[in-house]
Amino acid sequence: MIEAGPADIQSKDIQPGTGPRGQYLALLPGQTVCTVKNEKGDKCQAHVKQWSTAPPEIVNNAAPGNTIHRCQRCWAIYEGPPQEYLHPNKKK
C-alpha cells in the first residue's frame, strides 16, 4: 500500500493558514473549497471566496489582520490571512 500525504500545493509556502479565533472556521493553507460536512457526512466542496462585502459585525469578530471568506453554497464563514498568493510579486 502506498502512503498518501498532503497534496503539494504551491500556495502553502506563500499563504500560511490561521488558527480559529472561535466563531469562524480557519482557512487552511491553500484552501479554495469548503470542508463543511452535511448531515450525511458528505463535504460541501463549493468554492470559498473572499467576502469583501461582509457586514461590519462579522468583520469585527475576526482576528486582526485576517480577512473573511465565505462558501458559495452553504455560506460557511472562514477567516484567514489575505490571499496574497494571488499577487505574489506585489511590492510592499
N, C-alpha and C positions, 0 to 999 in steps of 0.2 A: 504494500500500500504506500502511496506517495503522500508525504506531509504537505499540506496546503497552508501557506502563510498568508498574511495580508497582501492585498494587491499592491503592486509597485506604482503608486500614484505620485506623479511628479509634484503635485502641489503640496504634498505632505511636508516637504522640506521648506517651502516658501510660506505656506499658510499653516501656522500651528493651530491646534484646537484650543478649546477653552473649557474650563470646568464649569459645571452648572452653578448658577447663583442661587437656585432654589425654585423659582417659579417657572422657568423656561428650560427646555431641553438644550443640552450642549451640542454645538455644531462640531462634529468630528473632523479631523484633518482631511481635507479633500472631499468632504461630503457634499453631494449635489442632489441626493434623493432622500425622501422621507423614510425613516426606520420605524415609525409607529405601527404597532400591530393592532388589527381589528379583533373582534370577539372570536373569530375563527382561528386566529393566530397567524394570519397572512399579513405580510408587510404591505404598507400603502404604496411605496416606491414611486410616488409622484415627485415632480421637481420641487426643490426647495430654493426659493429665490429671495433675494434681499428685499425687505419690506420697507421702502423709503417713505411711505405714507402712513406709517403706524401712528396710532393716537399717542399723545404725549404721556398718558398714564402708563402705557405699555413700555415706551422707551425709557421712562424714569425707573422702571423696575429692573432694567438690565444693568449689568456691571459696567462701570465707567470704561469707555473706550470700545465697548462691544457694539455691534450693530444687530438689528432684529431681522430675522429671516422667517419666512412662513411657507408652509407646504401649500401647493396649489390645489390639492384635492381635499385633504382632511383639515386643513387650516391649523395644523400643529405649529406652535411658535418655538423657534430656536433662537439662541443668541450665540454670537461668536464674533471673532475679530473681523474687521472689514476685509472684503475679498480682494486683497492686494495682488493675489496671484493672477488676477485678470489683467493687471497693468504692472508687470514686473520691472519694466525699465523706467518707471516714474521717478523723476528726480525729487529729492526732498529738500 
